[in-house]
């Protein structure tokens, strides 16, 4: 199992940007595809973005496509989520996750971080 620690959340006005980071340790980072998920109060966890082990493939939820960008720096054991043009509906706790293959399903990711809060004010 890989240990994941997110950072970079905070409060931002609508239209602003944030970059989330997720640092991995404990296992070989390049063995894992990575994903970002989010959970808003009273709602189910939802998929945001996923990236392959080498960064060559990415996939996004329709709700964030064109605004968010997932990337990874394997030399730093870190995955990022650049969030631009933020909207109040993006407010949620954001989680990074590690799995053996890219997926939109949370059940396919075996390791999770503790989450970081993102709040977008209108």
CORLINCOR-V695859 format. One record per residue. N is the residue number from 1. RES is the residue in three letters. PSI is psi in whole degrees, 0 to 359 (999 if undefined). Layout:
# CORLINCOR-V695859
N_RES_PSI ; N_RES_PSI
This chain:
# CORLINCOR-V695859
1_UNK_143 ; 2_UNK_141 ; 3_UNK_130 ; 4_UNK_135 ; 5_UNK_117 ; 6_UNK_155 ; 7_UNK_167 ; 8_UNK_356 ; 9_UNK_172 ; 10_UNK_194 ; 11_UNK_130 ; 12_UNK_151 ; 13_UNK_155 ; 14_UNK_138 ; 15_UNK_349 ; 16_UNK_186 ; 17_UNK_153 ; 18_UNK_153 ; 19_UNK_119 ; 20_UNK_145 ; 21_UNK_151 ; 22_UNK_112 ; 23_UNK_133 ; 24_UNK_148 ; 25_UNK_162 ; 26_UNK_332 ; 27_UNK_172 ; 28_UNK_114 ; 29_UNK_321 ; 30_UNK_353 ; 31_UNK_350 ; 32_UNK_138 ; 33_UNK_154 ; 34_UNK_152 ; 35_UNK_158 ; 36_UNK_136 ; 37_UNK_165 ; 38_UNK_156 ; 39_UNK_118 ; 40_UNK_157 ; 41_UNK_129 ; 42_UNK_5 ; 43_UNK_162 ; 44_UNK_157 ; 45_UNK_141 ; 46_UNK_151 ; 47_UNK_142 ; 48_UNK_304 ; 49_UNK_157 ; 50_UNK_152 ; 51_UNK_143 ; 52_UNK_174 ; 53_UNK_328 ; 54_UNK_5 ; 55_UNK_3 ; 56_UNK_340 ; 57_UNK_138 ; 58_UNK_157 ; 59_UNK_142 ; 60_UNK_151 ; 61_UNK_147 ; 62_UNK_327 ; 63_UNK_341 ; 64_UNK_355 ; 65_UNK_132 ; 66_UNK_347 ; 67_UNK_324 ; 68_UNK_152 ; 69_UNK_126 ; 70_UNK_140 ; 71_UNK_169 ; 72_UNK_150 ; 73_UNK_97 ; 74_UNK_332 ; 75_UNK_341 ; 76_UNK_2 ; 77_UNK_43 ; 78_UNK_141 ; 79_UNK_146 ; 80_UNK_156 ; 81_UNK_106 ; 82_UNK_122 ; 83_UNK_116 ; 84_UNK_164 ; 85_UNK_49 ; 86_UNK_146 ; 87_UNK_156 ; 88_UNK_327 ; 89_UNK_354 ; 90_UNK_354 ; 91_UNK_124 ; 92_UNK_171 ; 93_UNK_128 ; 94_UNK_132 ; 95_UNK_139 ; 96_UNK_156 ; 97_UNK_151 ; 98_UNK_137 ; 99_UNK_174 ; 100_UNK_346 ; 101_UNK_159 ; 102_UNK_142 ; 103_UNK_159 ; 104_UNK_358 ; 105_UNK_127 ; 106_UNK_329 ; 107_UNK_341 ; 108_UNK_358 ; 109_UNK_123 ; 110_UNK_343 ; 111_UNK_139 ; 112_UNK_148 ; 113_UNK_180 ; 114_UNK_346 ; 115_UNK_154 ; 116_UNK_136 ; 117_UNK_132 ; 118_UNK_124 ; 119_UNK_125 ; 120_UNK_118 ; 121_UNK_148 ; 122_UNK_999
